[in-house]
Amino acid sequence: MSETGFLARVTAVEPLEGFRLRLTFTNGLIREVDLSGDLWGPMAEPLQDPTYFRQVRVDPELGTVAWPNGYDLDPDVLHGDHEPVPRPAVHASR
């Protein structure tokens, strides 16, 4: 929930060029987000294919964007109310 008490929910999504999305929220905010640096981990791996990435849809039950493999993103982070969790550091094997 945002600092104003508003529960951010995505109502529309439009895939743009690259790995960018145009999102519309319940409060009328329209925001473009670039996910090119955030598609890591086993669940996000299929999204690195631009054709698969464009299969994004709004999951009305979750109020956020989702892909056919079940990968979804926190709507509060997409709205800009919270910082995303940083990518884990990669440690070299010894």
N, C-alpha and C positions, 0 to 999 in steps of 0.2 A: 504494500500500500504506500502511496506517495506521502510526502510530508503534509499535503493538504487534505489527506483522508480519502482522496480519490483512488479507486481501484482501477488501474489501467487495464483496458481490454482492447484488443485489436478487432476492428469490425470489417476491414478490407485490406487486401494486400495486392500489390502489383509488382511482379519481378521486373527489374530494370536491367541495364547493361551490366555485364560482369556479375558480381555477387552482391548486387545492391537490391534493396527492396524499398518500395514506397508503401508506408503503413498509414492507415487511418484508425484513429482511436475513438472510443465512445464519447470523449469530451470534445471531439472535432479536430484535435491536433492531427496534422499530417506531417509525417517525418520520414526522411530517407535515411536508411542505414546501410553501411557498407560492411558486409560480413566476411570479406575476403581474408581477414586475419583471424577470424574466429571459428573457422571450420576445421577443427582438430578433434582427434579422438575417434574411436571406432564407429560411433553412431553418426558422426558428421562426415566420415570418409566418402559415402556416396554423393554427398552434396557438392563435392569438389568437381563433379561432372556438371558442366553448365546446363545440359539438358535435364538432368535430374533436379538440379537446384530450382529450375523454373517450374517444377511440379508443386511448388509451395501452395498452400491453401490456408484459409482461416479455419481453425477448429473452434466451433461455436461453444462447445462445452468448456474448453480450457480458456477461451478468449485470447488466443494467441495464434501465431503461425506454426504450421506443422508440415511435415513431409510424409510420404507414404511409408517410410520405415519407422515412423513414430517419433522421430527427432522433433523436438519443439524448443522454443526459446521463452525465457521469462518475460512476460509482457511489461513488467515494471522496468526491467533493464532496457528493453526496446523503447519504452516511452521516455527514457532518460532520467528516471528517478533514482536509479542506483547504478553503481559501477559494476561491470561484469567481473566475474571471478577471473583472476589472471591465469594465463596458460601455465601449466606446470613446467618447471625448469627441467631441462634434459641433462642428466648427469652422465658423464663419461664413465664407462666401465673400467675398472682397474684390474 
